[in-house]
């Protein structure tokens, strides 16, 4: 499988920084991994996104490895607004 890409914005004061969000679904150890200085609120986003997909009557890839990359890696990301991207 390929990967999906979306964009989000990290706000630091009044300055917005573009954040590239890439998701890859591939064979491997089952789970969801967040890469790129994600805080604990984003870790909770795994469950929010999974429930949104299931409640939309779409299939969650329960037998695959999901890796989500948030770049740039040097920018700290926090908040639930990344759930949409």
N, CA, C and O atoms as a MOPAC input file, in Angstrom:
PM7 MOZYME 1SCF
protein

 N      0.84000 1    -1.19200 1     0.00000 1
 C      0.00000 1     0.00000 1     0.00000 1
 C      0.87200 1     1.23800 1     0.00000 1
 O      2.02200 1     1.19900 1     0.43800 1
 N      0.33400 1     2.31400 1    -0.48200 1
 C      1.03200 1     3.57600 1    -0.47200 1
 C      0.80900 1     4.31900 1     0.83000 1
 O      0.50100 1     3.71500 1     1.85700 1
 N      0.96400 1     5.60800 1     0.78100 1
 C      0.73200 1     6.41800 1     1.96200 1
 C     -0.17700 1     7.57700 1     1.59100 1
 O     -0.34500 1     7.90400 1     0.41700 1
 N     -0.75600 1     8.18800 1     2.60700 1
 C     -1.63200 1     9.34300 1     2.41400 1
 C     -0.95600 1    10.56200 1     3.00800 1
 O     -0.18800 1    10.44600 1     3.96300 1
 N     -1.23500 1    11.72500 1     2.45200 1
 C     -0.62700 1    12.95300 1     2.93100 1
 C     -1.70600 1    14.02200 1     3.09100 1
 O     -2.58100 1    14.17600 1     2.23900 1
 N     -1.62200 1    14.74900 1     4.19300 1
 C     -2.51100 1    15.88100 1     4.45600 1
 C     -1.67600 1    16.96000 1     5.13500 1
 O     -0.51800 1    16.72800 1     5.48200 1
 N     -2.25300 1    18.12000 1     5.32000 1
 C     -1.53100 1    19.21600 1     5.95300 1
 C     -2.32300 1    19.76100 1     7.12900 1
 O     -3.55400 1    19.75500 1     7.12200 1
 N     -1.60800 1    20.22900 1     8.12800 1
 C     -2.19300 1    20.87300 1     9.29000 1
 C     -1.36400 1    22.10600 1     9.61600 1
 O     -0.38200 1    22.39700 1     8.93300 1
 N     -1.75400 1    22.82300 1    10.64800 1
 C     -1.03200 1    24.02800 1    11.05900 1
 C     -0.75800 1    23.95600 1    12.55000 1
 O     -1.65100 1    23.67600 1    13.34900 1
 N      0.49600 1    24.21500 1    12.91200 1
 C      0.88500 1    24.31800 1    14.32000 1
 C      0.96900 1    25.79700 1    14.65400 1
 O      1.71000 1    26.53600 1    14.00600 1
 N      0.22800 1    26.23500 1    15.64900 1
 C      0.24500 1    27.63800 1    16.04100 1
 C      1.20000 1    27.84500 1    17.20000 1
 O      1.12300 1    27.14100 1    18.20700 1
 N      2.08900 1    28.79600 1    17.06400 1
 C      2.99400 1    29.23400 1    18.12700 1
 C      2.80000 1    30.73300 1    18.26100 1
 O      3.39400 1    31.52000 1    17.52300 1
 N      1.95900 1    31.11700 1    19.21400 1
 C      1.59900 1    32.52700 1    19.33000 1
 C      0.69900 1    32.89400 1    18.17000 1
 O     -0.32600 1    32.25000 1    17.94700 1
 N      1.07300 1    33.92400 1    17.43000 1
 C      0.29100 1    34.35400 1    16.27600 1
 C      0.88300 1    33.84900 1    14.96800 1
 O      0.42800 1    34.23700 1    13.89200 1
 N      1.88400 1    32.99600 1    15.04800 1
 C      2.56400 1    32.48700 1    13.86100 1
 C      2.14400 1    31.04500 1    13.60300 1
 O      2.19400 1    30.20500 1    14.50200 1
 N      1.73000 1    30.76400 1    12.37300 1
 C      1.34500 1    29.40600 1    11.99400 1
 C      2.47100 1    28.72500 1    11.24100 1
 O      3.12300 1    29.34400 1    10.39900 1
 N      2.70400 1    27.45800 1    11.53800 1
 C      3.72100 1    26.66600 1    10.86100 1
 C      3.03500 1    25.49300 1    10.17500 1
 O      2.26200 1    24.77100 1    10.80500 1
 N      3.31200 1    25.29700 1     8.88200 1
 C      2.72200 1    24.20800 1     8.13000 1
 C      3.28600 1    22.87600 1     8.61000 1
 O      4.50100 1    22.71300 1     8.71900 1
 N      2.39800 1    21.92500 1     8.89600 1
 C      2.79200 1    20.58800 1     9.33700 1
 C      2.30800 1    19.59100 1     8.29100 1
 O      1.12900 1    19.56600 1     7.93900 1
 N      3.22500 1    18.78100 1     7.80400 1
 C      2.92200 1    17.74300 1     6.82900 1
 C      2.60700 1    16.45900 1     7.60000 1
 O      3.42900 1    15.98800 1     8.38500 1
 N      1.41700 1    15.89300 1     7.37600 1
 C      0.98600 1    14.67600 1     8.06100 1
 C      0.93000 1    13.55800 1     7.02800 1
 O      0.15700 1    13.62700 1     6.07300 1
 N      1.75600 1    12.52100 1     7.22100 1
 C      1.78100 1    11.38100 1     6.31000 1
 C      1.39600 1    10.12900 1     7.08600 1
 O      1.86000 1     9.91900 1     8.20600 1
 N      0.55100 1     9.30300 1     6.49200 1
 C      0.12900 1     8.05600 1     7.12800 1
 C      0.41800 1     6.90000 1     6.19000 1
 O      0.11500 1     6.95700 1     4.99800 1
 N      1.00700 1     5.85400 1     6.74200 1
 C      1.34900 1     4.66600 1     5.97200 1
 C      0.70700 1     3.45400 1     6.63500 1
 O      0.82000 1     3.26700 1     7.84600 1
 N      0.03800 1     2.63900 1     5.84200 1
 C     -0.54700 1     1.38600 1     6.32000 1
 C      0.20400 1     0.26500 1     5.61500 1
 O      0.19800 1     0.17900 1     4.38700 1
 N      0.84900 1    -0.59100 1     6.39700 1
 C      1.68400 1    -1.64000 1     5.80800 1
 C      1.63300 1    -2.89200 1     6.67000 1
 O      1.18300 1    -2.84100 1     7.81500 1
 N      2.09200 1    -4.01600 1     6.12500 1
 C      2.17100 1    -5.22900 1     6.93300 1
 C      3.21300 1    -5.06000 1     8.02900 1
 O      4.16000 1    -4.29000 1     7.86700 1
 N      3.05500 1    -5.75000 1     9.11300 1
 C      4.00800 1    -5.67200 1    10.20900 1
 C      3.30400 1    -5.83400 1    11.54100 1
 O      2.16000 1    -6.28300 1    11.60400 1
 N      3.99300 1    -5.46600 1    12.59500 1
 C      3.44700 1    -5.55800 1    13.94000 1
 C      2.24500 1    -4.61900 1    14.05200 1
 O      2.35800 1    -3.42400 1    13.77600 1
 N      1.10100 1    -5.15800 1    14.45400 1
 C     -0.14600 1    -4.39900 1    14.49800 1
 C     -0.03900 1    -3.28500 1    15.53400 1
 O      0.38700 1    -3.52500 1    16.66300 1
 N     -0.42400 1    -2.07000 1    15.15400 1
 C     -0.42000 1    -0.94900 1    16.06700 1
 C     -0.37300 1     0.37000 1    15.31600 1
 O     -0.27200 1     0.40000 1    14.09000 1
 N     -0.44800 1     1.45600 1    16.06900 1
 C     -0.37400 1     2.79800 1    15.51600 1
 C      0.81900 1     3.49000 1    16.15700 1
 O      0.92800 1     3.54000 1    17.38200 1
 N      1.71600 1     4.02700 1    15.32800 1
 C      2.90000 1     4.71700 1    15.80800 1
 C      2.87100 1     6.16000 1    15.32900 1
 O      2.66900 1     6.41800 1    14.14300 1
 N      3.07200 1     7.10600 1    16.24700 1
 C      3.17500 1     8.52400 1    15.90800 1
 C      4.63900 1     8.92600 1    15.97200 1
 O      5.32000 1     8.65200 1    16.96000 1
 N      5.12700 1     9.57800 1    14.91800 1
 C      6.51400 1     9.99900 1    14.83400 1
 C      6.55300 1    11.50100 1    14.59300 1
 O      5.81900 1    12.00500 1    13.74300 1
 N      7.39700 1    12.22500 1    15.32500 1
 C      7.56200 1    13.65700 1    15.05600 1
 C      7.17400 1    14.57600 1    16.19500 1
 O      6.43400 1    15.53400 1    15.97200 1
 N      7.64500 1    14.32200 1    17.41000 1
 C      7.42200 1    15.15700 1    18.59400 1
 C      5.94900 1    15.37500 1    18.91000 1
 O      5.51300 1    16.50700 1    19.12400 1
 N      5.19300 1    14.29600 1    18.93900 1
 C      3.77500 1    14.37100 1    19.27500 1
 C      3.60500 1    14.31600 1    20.78800 1
 O      4.24800 1    13.50200 1    21.45100 1
 N      2.74400 1    15.17400 1    21.34400 1
 C      2.52100 1    15.14500 1    22.79300 1
 C      1.42600 1    14.14300 1    23.14800 1
 O      0.90000 1    13.45500 1    22.27300 1
 N      1.08400 1    14.06300 1    24.43400 1
 C      0.13700 1    13.04300 1    24.90700 1
 C     -1.27400 1    13.24500 1    24.35200 1
 O     -2.01500 1    12.27100 1    24.21600 1
 N     -1.66300 1    14.46800 1    24.03100 1
 C     -2.99200 1    14.70300 1    23.45600 1
 C     -3.08900 1    14.03900 1    22.08500 1
 O     -4.13500 1    13.49300 1    21.73500 1
 N     -2.01100 1    14.08000 1    21.31000 1
 C     -2.01600 1    13.42200 1    20.00500 1
 C     -2.04900 1    11.91200 1    20.15500 1
 O     -2.64300 1    11.22100 1    19.32700 1
 N     -1.42500 1    11.39400 1    21.18900 1
 C     -1.47300 1     9.94900 1    21.42900 1
 C     -2.91300 1     9.50400 1    21.69000 1
 O     -3.31400 1     8.42000 1    21.26600 1
 N     -3.68400 1    10.33100 1    22.38200 1
 C     -5.09700 1    10.02300 1    22.60800 1
 C     -5.89700 1    10.13300 1    21.31500 1
 O     -6.96400 1     9.53100 1    21.19500 1
 N     -5.39800 1    10.88700 1    20.36100 1
 C     -6.06000 1    11.04400 1    19.07300 1
 C     -6.16800 1     9.74100 1    18.29700 1
 O     -7.04300 1     9.59800 1    17.44400 1
 N     -5.27800 1     8.78300 1    18.58700 1
 C     -5.36600 1     7.47500 1    17.93300 1
 C     -6.75500 1     6.87800 1    18.13800 1
 O     -7.37600 1     6.38900 1    17.19500 1
 N     -7.23200 1     6.92300 1    19.37700 1
 C     -8.54500 1     6.35100 1    19.68500 1
 C     -9.67000 1     7.16600 1    19.07000 1
 O    -10.64600 1     6.59800 1    18.57800 1
 N     -9.55000 1     8.49900 1    19.08900 1
 C    -10.59300 1     9.34300 1    18.49200 1
 C    -10.72000 1     9.08300 1    16.99700 1
 O    -11.83400 1     8.98000 1    16.48200 1
 N     -9.60200 1     8.97600 1    16.29800 1
 C     -9.62600 1     8.73900 1    14.85800 1
 C    -10.15600 1     7.34800 1    14.54700 1
 O    -10.93700 1     7.17700 1    13.61100 1
 N     -9.73800 1     6.35000 1    15.32200 1
 C    -10.22400 1     4.97700 1    15.10500 1
 C    -11.74200 1     4.91200 1    15.27500 1
 O    -12.43100 1     4.30200 1    14.45600 1
 N    -12.26200 1     5.53200 1    16.32400 1
 C    -13.71300 1     5.51500 1    16.55200 1
 C    -14.45300 1     6.27700 1    15.45800 1
 O    -15.54000 1     5.86300 1    15.05600 1
 N    -13.89100 1     7.38400 1    14.96600 1
 C    -14.54200 1     8.13900 1    13.89000 1
 C    -14.62800 1     7.30700 1    12.61600 1
 O    -15.64300 1     7.33600 1    11.92000 1
 N    -13.56800 1     6.56700 1    12.31000 1
 C    -13.58300 1     5.72300 1    11.11100 1
 C    -14.59600 1     4.59300 1    11.27000 1
 O    -15.36900 1     4.32500 1    10.34900 1
 N    -14.60200 1     3.93800 1    12.40600 1
 C    -15.53300 1     2.82700 1    12.64100 1
 C    -16.97800 1     3.32500 1    12.63600 1
 O    -17.84900 1     2.67300 1    12.06000 1
 N    -17.24700 1     4.47800 1    13.27100 1
 C    -18.61100 1     5.01900 1    13.30900 1
 C    -19.07000 1     5.54100 1    11.95800 1
 O    -20.26800 1     5.73100 1    11.74700 1
 N    -18.13900 1     5.77500 1    11.04000 1
 C    -18.48700 1     6.17400 1     9.67700 1
 C    -18.72300 1     4.96300 1     8.78800 1
 O    -18.88700 1     5.09200 1     7.57400 1
 N    -18.73800 1     3.78100 1     9.40500 1
 C    -18.96100 1     2.51200 1     8.72200 1
 C    -17.87400 1     2.21500 1     7.69100 1
 O    -18.13300 1     1.58700 1     6.66400 1
 N    -16.66200 1     2.67100 1     7.97600 1
 C    -15.49800 1     2.32100 1     7.16700 1
 C    -14.69800 1     1.27000 1     7.91400 1
 O    -14.91300 1     1.05400 1     9.10600 1
 N    -13.78400 1     0.61900 1     7.22500 1
 C    -13.02400 1    -0.46300 1     7.83200 1
 C    -11.70900 1     0.04600 1     8.40600 1
 O    -10.92200 1     0.67500 1     7.69900 1
 N    -11.47100 1    -0.22300 1     9.68200 1
 C    -10.19100 1     0.09200 1    10.32800 1
 C     -9.22100 1    -1.04700 1    10.01400 1
 O     -9.58200 1    -2.21000 1    10.19100 1
 N     -8.01400 1    -0.75500 1     9.55900 1
 C     -7.06100 1    -1.82900 1     9.22100 1
 C     -6.50200 1    -2.50600 1    10.47500 1
 O     -5.38000 1    -2.21300 1    10.89100 1
 N     -7.27500 1    -3.40200 1    11.07300 1
 C     -6.94200 1    -4.00500 1    12.36800 1
 C     -5.80300 1    -5.01000 1    12.29100 1
 O     -5.27500 1    -5.41300 1    13.32700 1
 N     -5.41100 1    -5.42200 1    11.09700 1
 C     -4.33500 1    -6.41100 1    10.97300 1
 C     -3.09300 1    -5.80700 1    10.32900 1
 O     -2.24400 1    -6.54300 1     9.82600 1
 N     -2.97300 1    -4.49100 1    10.33400 1
 C     -1.86000 1    -3.80100 1     9.68800 1
 C     -1.15000 1    -2.88100 1    10.67200 1
 O     -1.66100 1    -2.57900 1    11.75000 1
 N      0.01800 1    -2.45200 1    10.28200 1
 C      0.79400 1    -1.47500 1    11.03700 1
 C      0.51200 1    -0.09800 1    10.44400 1
 O      0.58900 1     0.07700 1     9.22800 1
 N      0.18700 1     0.87700 1    11.28400 1
 C     -0.09900 1     2.23800 1    10.84400 1
 C      0.96900 1     3.15200 1    11.43200 1
 O      1.16300 1     3.19200 1    12.64700 1
 N      1.65300 1     3.87900 1    10.57000 1
 C      2.66400 1     4.83000 1    11.00900 1
 C      2.24100 1     6.21400 1    10.55100 1
 O      1.94500 1     6.41500 1     9.37300 1
 N      2.20900 1     7.17800 1    11.47900 1
 C      1.82900 1     8.54800 1    11.16500 1
 C      3.03700 1     9.43500 1    11.44100 1
 O      3.53800 1     9.48700 1    12.56400 1
 N      3.49900 1    10.13200 1    10.40500 1
 C      4.64300 1    11.03000 1    10.50200 1
 C      4.16000 1    12.46600 1    10.49700 1
 O      3.42100 1    12.88000 1     9.60400 1
 N      4.58200 1    13.22700 1    11.50000 1
 C      4.26000 1    14.64800 1    11.59100 1
 C      5.56700 1    15.41200 1    11.39300 1
 O      6.45600 1    15.34800 1    12.24200 1
 N      5.68700 1    16.12900 1    10.28800 1
 C      6.93700 1    16.84900 1    10.05600 1
 C      6.64500 1    18.33100 1     9.84200 1
 O      5.59200 1    18.67800 1     9.30700 1
 N      7.54400 1    19.19600 1    10.24400 1
 C      8.94000 1    18.98500 1    10.59500 1
 C      9.09100 1    18.41700 1    12.00800 1
 O      8.31600 1    18.73500 1    12.91000 1
 N     10.09300 1    17.58400 1    12.17200 1
 C     10.29600 1    16.87200 1    13.42800 1
 C     10.75700 1    17.78200 1    14.56600 1
 O     10.56800 1    17.44300 1    15.73400 1
 N     11.35300 1    18.92100 1    14.25100 1
 C     11.87200 1    19.79900 1    15.30900 1
 C     10.79400 1    20.69400 1    15.92200 1
 O     11.07100 1    21.40100 1    16.89100 1
 N      9.59100 1    20.68200 1    15.38800 1
 C      8.48900 1    21.50100 1    15.88600 1
 C      7.59800 1    20.65500 1    16.78200 1
 O      7.08300 1    19.62600 1    16.34500 1
 N      7.41000 1    21.07300 1    18.02900 1
 C      6.55200 1    20.33200 1    18.96000 1
 C      5.09200 1    20.48900 1    18.53600 1
 O      4.62900 1    21.59100 1    18.24500 1
 N      4.37800 1    19.36200 1    18.51000 1
 C      2.97600 1    19.37700 1    18.09100 1
 C      2.08700 1    18.96700 1    19.24200 1
 O      2.34900 1    17.96800 1    19.91200 1
 N      1.04200 1    19.73100 1    19.47300 1
 C      0.11600 1    19.43900 1    20.54700 1
 C     -1.27900 1    19.89000 1    20.17400 1
 O     -1.44700 1    20.80000 1    19.36200 1
 N     -2.27500 1    19.25900 1    20.76000 1
 C     -3.65200 1    19.65000 1    20.52200 1
 C     -4.38800 1    18.63000 1    19.67400 1
 O     -3.78200 1    17.84200 1    18.94900 1
 N     -5.69600 1    18.66100 1    19.78100 1
 C     -6.51600 1    17.68200 1    19.05900 1
 C     -6.85100 1    18.12300 1    17.63800 1
 O     -7.51500 1    17.37600 1    16.91900 1
 N     -6.41600 1    19.31300 1    17.20300 1
 C     -6.75200 1    19.78900 1    15.87200 1
 C     -6.03800 1    19.01700 1    14.76500 1
 O     -6.36700 1    19.20100 1    13.59300 1
 N     -5.07000 1    18.15700 1    15.09500 1
 C     -4.40600 1    17.33400 1    14.09700 1
 C     -5.22800 1    16.08900 1    13.75800 1
 O     -4.91100 1    15.39600 1    12.79100 1
 N     -6.27000 1    15.79100 1    14.52600 1
 C     -7.09500 1    14.61100 1    14.27800 1
 C     -7.69700 1    14.64900 1    12.86700 1
 O     -7.77100 1    13.61300 1    12.20600 1
 N     -8.11500 1    15.79100 1    12.41300 1
 C     -8.75400 1    15.90400 1    11.10000 1
 C     -7.78700 1    15.57000 1     9.97800 1
 O     -8.13700 1    14.84400 1     9.04800 1
 N     -6.58300 1    16.09300 1    10.06000 1
 C     -5.61600 1    15.78300 1     8.99100 1
 C     -5.10600 1    14.36600 1     9.12200 1
 O     -4.28800 1    13.92700 1     8.31500 1

